[in-house]
Amino acid sequence: MVTRCGRNGMKQRDRDVPAEAARIADHYVEAILAAVEGSRRPATRRAYASAWRKFRKWTRSEGLGSLPADPMTVAAYLVYRMKQGLSMSSLEMDRKAIGYYHRTAGRLNPASSEGVRNTMAGLRNQATEKGRNNPRQARGLTARLLMRIEDTACLPRTGPSGRTESAGFARRRGNLDIALVSVMRDGLLRRGEAAELRWRDVRFVHDGSARVTIRRSKTSSVSAVQFIGLKAAIALRHIRPANPDPDARVFGIATGRTISNRIAAMTRAAGLGEGFTGHSPRVGMAQDLTAKGMGLTAIMVAGRWKSERMPAYYSRGEAAGRGAVARYYGDFE
């Protein structure tokens, strides 16, 4: 029986496939492949593809097999990557990518073996001892810092070429900046979610607030509706065209990287310094919610995190400020 492989290595006809399944019409096979292709977000597929290319290049240089790979080969590669200074999140991406390409090729997943899991656990412990296992954190764009942006966003800026913006251009650019970070904070949006937001996903409510629908996120393919407060909703109305195209991007920005660059520029212009990225509005809102006494579970749900780990990490300083010792001194000062 002829065996053909799809773009991700998934076998469309396999020698071990029962005869009944082998008679499935090609248009069903193509539909199945399309569904498999859509089971991962484009960014995830690109990340897996990049990690897989690096793994295959290393195995060739070492004279080892990549598909199928032996669990010892995977463990050795992870050790190699750690010695190259890669973070644990990068190593976890490597492990997931190797497993993904093996599963789609109908092979056993060597990355899920007990030996590889133990290797990852040991490397994680080593990284922690060396202070390398803490996630890199963007500076949080809190409500207090947002006020600084609001005060400066519409002022004309002078670009690298020496040209200064006109007052009208600066006002339009500033209104967009304010709307972008305000909506990202209230909705706890990831930068990619903000880039993908369309006018059809925005609904203004009679009380002046708004709702935005996140069609698909980094961690879920199920849509979510996020609350946008009065102030951010007003900023959103300021940039809304009279008759917006429902399919048009709300912020007119196509990529998360561009959003990161824009936030870095507006925070520098506001005199806030460096360290702000496309993740800063989300981090800042998590910090503000913690400072207001919101529980970790509520913050996790609002931000659509899978666990309490990341919001707890982002807001650890604010949590300490509301802890037992802080309350003790607050009560007795």
Beta strands, then each sheet from edge to edge (+ up, - down):
strand 1: 202-204
strand 2: 210-214
strand 3: 224-228
sheet 1: 1+ 2- 3+
end
